[in-house]
């Protein structure tokens, strides 16, 4: 079964008409995308968009053999003209299956938002799932897993849809995950590729023809990642973004509750509200046992608070205790942590503050903490496949 993507952009396209944002201003040439539409084996058209016939011609295809046109979402704006010879577009009721004379079977999949998803089975048995923009499959809990060879979905806008499908086994290691309905919420080019690679997905230019079931090499999701950044740099958001397409993430909060501190409680609440509901939270600084266990991906936020707790426990703030064994005890704790990172079988994303580039602390204890955090970050980064530095919300790849 072959799929030609006549477009891969959001319903309004990319760049959006009359939009002056930075993404739209740079979405030119190969980064420009028409509204998403998929032509399956030249006989089934999923979503009819303006200029579909010209898009097919540019891709070396024809709409002359199309026998069924299905819409996945309400099309706003002026009515799209149906090219001569094409059947009138329609939608299949949720849960119903449509059999085509060509041997293709199409089942409508219910969404949690407006629109309809389509599970297409080709004559050769290969299976494709096509989801509408902004939608995720509904009612997957307790459902029998149906595995797909290819997924076309709004990965950038609804990464939780990918997480849900992974949770029930519908998307596995061999599923080719393609991002479509791409909008101006993610900068095109390297940043888009980096974000999709972190989710185990990819994007292709408009007009690309894909073979469903054929192996396509996608960059491996880094198993260990360190995300560095200053205060309010966006480092926690970046770390969370890297795992939001995966189910059952364990969020390890090392800061504790700090009873009575209203400002800290407000910070914690913001973080909790931002995390997917399927994630589990553990408030602990005992990271070595967590890393030693098998289990779902782990997000540690953050190493700088872990270091504060360890320095408290070894008496690092007192010069006499520091010289009398505190420094040695801290070095051992850092060695234990880095050894656990080296040996872990889990996917790990850790957050830490980068504090060595600012004003020199006025106190000896402040300088000690700055120095030890720099050493910890360097040791932890040495065990990671990927290291990022987040500045003003922009992630710079230092390694990987």
C-alpha positions as CSV (number, residue, x, y, z in Angstrom):
1,X,0.0,0.0,0.0
2,X,1.4,3.4,-1.0
3,X,0.5,6.8,0.4
4,X,1.2,10.1,-1.2
5,X,1.0,13.1,1.1
6,X,-0.4,15.9,-1.1
7,X,0.0,18.2,1.8
8,X,1.3,17.9,5.4
9,X,0.3,21.3,6.9
10,X,-2.5,22.5,9.2
11,X,-5.9,23.1,7.7
12,X,-4.9,26.7,6.9
13,X,-1.5,25.7,5.5
14,X,1.9,26.8,6.5
15,X,2.6,29.7,6.4
16,X,-0.9,30.7,7.4
17,X,-2.4,33.4,5.2
18,X,-2.0,36.9,6.6
19,X,0.0,35.7,9.6
20,X,3.2,37.6,10.5
21,X,4.6,35.3,13.1
22,X,8.3,34.2,13.0
23,X,7.5,30.7,12.0
24,X,5.2,31.7,9.1
25,X,7.9,34.2,8.0
26,X,10.5,31.4,7.7
27,X,8.2,28.6,6.4
28,X,9.4,29.0,2.8
29,X,10.5,26.6,0.1
30,X,10.6,23.0,1.3
31,X,9.3,24.2,4.7
32,X,6.1,25.5,3.2
33,X,3.2,23.0,3.6
34,X,-0.3,22.8,2.1
35,X,-3.2,21.5,4.1
36,X,-2.8,17.8,4.9
37,X,-4.3,15.3,2.4
38,X,-3.3,11.7,1.8
39,X,-3.8,9.7,-1.5
40,X,-3.9,6.0,-0.8
41,X,-3.0,3.7,-3.8
42,X,-4.4,6.3,-6.1
43,X,-7.9,5.2,-5.2
44,X,-8.7,6.7,-1.7
45,X,-8.3,10.3,-0.9
46,X,-8.3,11.3,2.8
47,X,-9.3,15.0,3.1
48,X,-10.0,17.1,0.0
49,X,-8.0,20.4,0.1
50,X,-7.7,23.3,-2.2
51,X,-5.5,22.6,-5.2
52,X,-5.5,18.8,-4.6
53,X,-5.4,18.0,-8.3
54,X,-2.4,20.2,-8.9
55,X,-0.7,18.8,-5.8
56,X,-1.2,15.3,-7.1
57,X,0.2,16.3,-10.5
58,X,3.3,17.8,-8.9
59,X,3.8,14.5,-7.0
60,X,3.5,12.5,-10.2
61,X,0.1,11.2,-9.3
62,X,-3.4,11.6,-10.7
63,X,-6.8,11.8,-9.0
64,X,-8.4,10.1,-11.9
65,X,-8.6,6.8,-10.2
66,X,-10.0,8.0,-6.9
67,X,-13.2,6.1,-6.0
68,X,-13.7,7.4,-2.5
69,X,-13.1,10.8,-0.8
70,X,-13.3,10.9,3.0
71,X,-13.2,14.0,5.2
72,X,-11.6,13.7,8.7
73,X,-12.5,17.1,10.1
74,X,-14.9,20.1,9.5
75,X,-13.4,22.3,6.7
76,X,-13.7,26.0,7.7
77,X,-13.8,28.8,5.2
78,X,-15.1,28.8,1.6
79,X,-16.3,25.4,0.3
80,X,-13.6,23.4,-1.5
81,X,-14.4,22.8,-5.1
82,X,-14.6,19.2,-6.0
83,X,-12.5,18.5,-9.1
84,X,-14.3,17.0,-12.1
85,X,-14.5,13.3,-11.9
86,X,-14.1,13.0,-8.2
87,X,-16.9,11.6,-6.0
88,X,-18.5,13.9,-3.5
89,X,-16.6,13.9,-0.2
90,X,-18.2,12.2,2.8
91,X,-17.5,10.9,6.3
92,X,-18.0,7.4,7.8
93,X,-19.9,7.2,11.1
94,X,-17.7,6.3,14.1
95,X,-17.1,2.6,14.3
96,X,-18.5,1.8,10.9
97,X,-16.4,0.1,8.2
98,X,-16.4,0.8,4.5
99,X,-15.3,-1.8,2.0
100,X,-14.0,-0.5,-1.4
101,X,-14.1,-2.5,-4.6
102,X,-10.3,-2.1,-4.7
103,X,-9.9,-4.4,-1.7
104,X,-9.3,-1.6,0.8
105,X,-11.2,-1.5,4.0
106,X,-11.7,1.8,6.0
107,X,-13.0,1.9,9.6
108,X,-13.9,5.2,11.2
109,X,-12.2,5.8,14.6
110,X,-13.9,8.0,17.2
111,X,-11.9,11.0,18.4
112,X,-11.9,12.9,21.7
113,X,-12.3,16.1,19.7
114,X,-14.2,17.1,16.5
115,X,-13.3,14.9,13.6
116,X,-13.0,11.3,12.5
117,X,-9.9,9.1,12.3
118,X,-9.6,6.4,9.6
119,X,-8.0,3.0,10.0
120,X,-7.2,1.8,6.4
121,X,-6.3,-1.8,5.7
122,X,-4.9,-2.4,2.2
123,X,-5.4,-5.4,0.0
124,X,-2.0,-6.7,1.1
125,X,-3.0,-6.5,4.8
126,X,-0.8,-3.4,5.7
127,X,-2.5,-1.1,8.1
128,X,-2.5,2.7,8.2
129,X,-4.1,5.0,10.8
130,X,-4.9,8.6,9.8
131,X,-6.0,11.1,12.5
132,X,-7.5,14.6,12.1
133,X,-5.8,17.8,13.3
134,X,-6.0,18.3,17.0
135,X,-7.5,14.8,17.6
136,X,-6.6,11.7,19.6
137,X,-8.5,8.4,19.5
138,X,-11.2,8.0,22.2
139,X,-12.1,4.9,24.2
140,X,-8.8,3.1,23.9
141,X,-8.9,2.0,27.6
142,X,-9.6,-1.7,27.8
143,X,-9.8,-2.0,24.0
144,X,-8.2,-4.8,22.0
145,X,-4.9,-3.4,20.6
146,X,-4.9,-3.0,16.8
147,X,-1.3,-2.6,15.6
148,X,-0.5,-0.2,12.7
149,X,2.3,-0.1,10.2
150,X,2.0,3.6,9.7
151,X,0.5,6.5,11.7
152,X,-0.3,9.9,10.2
153,X,-1.1,12.2,13.1
154,X,-0.8,15.7,14.6
155,X,2.3,14.7,16.6
156,X,3.4,18.3,17.2
157,X,0.0,19.5,18.4
158,X,-1.3,16.3,20.1
159,X,1.7,14.2,21.3
160,X,-0.7,12.6,23.9
161,X,-2.4,10.9,21.0
162,X,0.8,9.1,20.2
163,X,1.2,8.3,23.9
164,X,-2.3,6.7,24.0
165,X,-1.6,4.6,21.0
166,X,1.7,3.4,22.4
167,X,0.0,2.6,25.8
168,X,-2.3,0.0,24.2
169,X,0.3,-1.3,21.7
170,X,-1.3,0.1,18.6
171,X,2.0,1.9,17.8
172,X,5.2,-0.1,18.4
173,X,8.9,0.1,17.6
174,X,8.3,-0.7,13.9
175,X,5.4,1.7,13.3
176,X,6.4,4.5,10.9
177,X,5.1,7.7,12.7
178,X,4.6,10.7,10.4
179,X,3.8,14.1,11.6
180,X,1.1,15.9,9.6
181,X,-1.2,18.9,10.1
182,X,1.9,20.8,10.9
183,X,1.2,24.4,12.1
184,X,3.1,27.5,13.2
185,X,3.5,26.4,16.8
186,X,6.9,24.7,16.0
187,X,9.7,26.4,14.0
188,X,10.4,24.5,10.8
189,X,13.7,22.9,9.9
190,X,16.1,21.6,12.5
191,X,13.9,22.4,15.5
192,X,11.0,20.5,14.1
193,X,13.2,17.5,13.2
194,X,14.7,17.6,16.7
195,X,11.3,17.6,18.5
196,X,9.9,14.9,16.3
197,X,13.0,12.7,16.7
198,X,12.6,13.0,20.5
199,X,9.1,11.5,20.0
200,X,10.2,8.8,17.6
201,X,8.5,10.5,14.7
202,X,9.5,12.3,11.5
203,X,8.1,14.7,8.9
204,X,8.4,14.6,5.1
205,X,7.9,17.3,2.4
206,X,4.6,17.7,0.6
207,X,4.4,15.3,-2.4
208,X,6.3,12.5,-0.8
209,X,5.1,8.9,-1.6
210,X,5.5,6.4,1.2
211,X,5.3,2.6,1.2
212,X,3.3,1.4,4.2
213,X,5.2,-1.3,6.1
214,X,8.6,-0.4,4.6
215,X,11.3,0.2,7.2
216,X,12.3,3.8,7.5
217,X,15.2,4.7,9.7
218,X,14.2,7.3,12.4
219,X,16.8,8.7,14.8
220,X,16.6,6.7,18.1
221,X,15.0,8.4,21.0
222,X,18.0,9.3,23.3
223,X,18.0,7.0,26.3
224,X,19.7,9.5,28.6
225,X,19.3,13.3,28.2
226,X,20.4,16.2,30.4
227,X,18.6,19.5,29.9
228,X,20.5,22.5,31.3
229,X,19.3,26.1,31.6
230,X,19.1,29.2,33.8
231,X,16.1,30.4,35.8
232,X,12.9,30.6,33.8
233,X,14.8,29.6,30.6
234,X,12.2,27.0,29.7
235,X,14.3,24.0,30.6
236,X,11.5,22.1,32.4
237,X,9.1,22.7,29.6
238,X,11.7,21.3,27.2
239,X,12.3,18.2,29.4
240,X,8.6,17.5,29.6
241,X,8.2,18.0,25.9
242,X,10.7,15.2,25.2
243,X,8.5,12.6,27.0
244,X,4.9,13.8,26.4
245,X,4.5,11.3,23.5
246,X,5.2,8.4,25.9
247,X,2.7,6.9,28.4
248,X,3.3,6.2,32.1
249,X,6.2,8.6,32.6
250,X,7.5,8.7,36.2
251,X,8.1,12.4,37.2
252,X,10.6,12.5,40.0
253,X,10.4,15.8,41.9
254,X,13.4,16.4,44.1
255,X,12.3,19.7,45.6
256,X,9.8,18.4,48.2
257,X,6.8,20.2,49.5
258,X,8.4,22.9,51.7
259,X,5.4,23.2,54.0
260,X,4.3,26.7,54.6
261,X,6.0,28.2,51.5
262,X,3.1,29.5,49.4
263,X,5.3,30.7,46.6
264,X,7.0,27.3,46.3
265,X,3.6,25.6,46.4
266,X,2.4,27.8,43.5
267,X,5.5,26.8,41.4
268,X,4.8,23.1,42.1
269,X,1.1,23.5,41.1
270,X,2.1,25.1,37.8
271,X,4.3,22.1,37.0
272,X,1.7,19.6,38.0
273,X,-1.0,21.2,35.8
274,X,1.3,21.2,32.8
275,X,2.0,17.5,33.0
276,X,-0.1,14.8,31.3
277,X,-2.6,13.1,33.5
278,X,-1.2,9.7,32.8
279,X,2.2,10.6,34.4
280,X,2.9,9.5,38.0
281,X,4.8,11.7,40.4
282,X,7.3,10.7,43.1
283,X,8.7,13.2,45.5
284,X,12.2,11.9,46.4
285,X,15.9,12.7,46.3
286,X,16.8,9.0,46.4
287,X,17.5,8.7,42.7
288,X,19.8,5.6,42.7
289,X,17.0,3.1,43.4
290,X,14.7,4.7,40.9
291,X,17.4,4.4,38.2
292,X,18.2,0.8,39.2
293,X,14.6,-0.4,38.7
294,X,13.1,-1.3,35.3
295,X,10.1,0.7,34.3
296,X,8.7,3.6,32.2
297,X,10.7,6.7,31.3
298,X,11.8,8.9,34.2
299,X,11.9,12.7,34.3
300,X,14.1,14.1,37.1
301,X,13.5,17.7,38.0
302,X,15.9,18.7,39.1
303,X,19.6,17.8,39.9
304,X,20.3,21.1,41.4
305,X,17.8,20.5,44.2
306,X,19.1,16.9,44.6
307,X,22.6,18.5,45.2
308,X,21.2,20.9,47.8
309,X,19.7,18.0,49.7
310,X,23.0,16.0,49.5
311,X,25.0,19.0,50.6
312,X,22.7,19.4,53.5
313,X,23.1,15.8,54.5
314,X,26.9,15.8,54.4
315,X,27.3,19.2,56.2
316,X,28.8,20.9,53.2
317,X,27.9,24.4,54.4
318,X,30.2,24.2,57.4
319,X,33.9,24.5,56.6
320,X,35.0,22.2,59.4
321,X,32.5,19.4,58.4
322,X,33.4,19.9,54.8
323,X,37.1,19.4,55.4
324,X,36.5,16.6,57.9
325,X,34.7,14.3,55.5
326,X,31.8,16.2,53.9
327,X,33.6,16.7,50.7
328,X,34.6,13.1,50.4
329,X,31.0,12.0,51.2
330,X,29.6,14.3,48.5
331,X,32.0,13.0,45.9
332,X,30.9,9.4,46.7
333,X,27.2,10.3,46.4
334,X,27.9,11.9,43.0
335,X,29.8,8.8,41.9
336,X,26.9,6.6,43.0
337,X,24.5,8.7,41.0
338,X,26.5,8.8,37.8
339,X,27.1,5.0,38.0
340,X,23.3,4.5,38.3
341,X,22.8,6.7,35.2
342,X,25.4,4.7,33.3
343,X,23.8,1.4,34.2
344,X,20.1,2.3,34.0
345,X,17.9,0.5,31.5
346,X,15.3,3.3,31.7
347,X,14.8,6.3,29.4
348,X,15.9,9.2,31.6
349,X,15.5,13.0,31.1
350,X,17.1,15.1,33.8
351,X,16.9,18.8,34.4
352,X,19.6,21.0,36.1
353,X,20.5,24.6,36.5
354,X,23.4,26.1,34.7
355,X,24.7,28.6,37.2
356,X,28.4,29.1,36.4
357,X,28.1,31.9,33.9
358,X,26.7,34.6,36.1
359,X,27.8,36.7,39.0
360,X,30.3,35.1,41.4
361,X,28.4,34.3,44.7
362,X,29.3,36.6,47.6
363,X,29.6,33.8,50.2
364,X,31.9,30.9,50.5
365,X,29.0,28.5,50.7
366,X,27.4,30.0,47.6
367,X,30.7,29.5,45.7
368,X,31.0,26.0,47.0
369,X,27.5,25.1,45.7
370,X,28.2,26.7,42.3
371,X,31.4,24.8,41.9
372,X,29.8,21.5,43.0
373,X,26.8,21.9,40.7
374,X,29.2,22.5,37.8
375,X,31.0,19.3,38.6
376,X,27.8,17.4,39.0
377,X,26.4,18.7,35.7
378,X,29.7,17.7,33.9
379,X,29.7,14.2,35.4
380,X,26.1,13.6,34.6
381,X,26.4,15.0,31.1
382,X,29.3,12.6,30.5
383,X,26.8,9.7,30.9
384,X,24.2,11.1,28.6
385,X,23.7,10.5,24.8
386,X,22.2,14.0,24.5
387,X,22.8,17.2,26.3
388,X,20.8,20.4,25.7
389,X,21.2,24.0,26.9
390,X,18.0,26.0,27.0
391,X,18.4,29.8,26.5
392,X,15.3,32.0,26.3
393,X,13.2,29.0,25.5
394,X,15.5,27.9,22.7
395,X,17.1,24.5,23.0
396,X,20.7,24.3,21.8
397,X,22.1,20.8,21.3
398,X,25.5,20.4,23.0
399,X,25.8,16.7,22.4
400,X,23.8,14.1,20.4
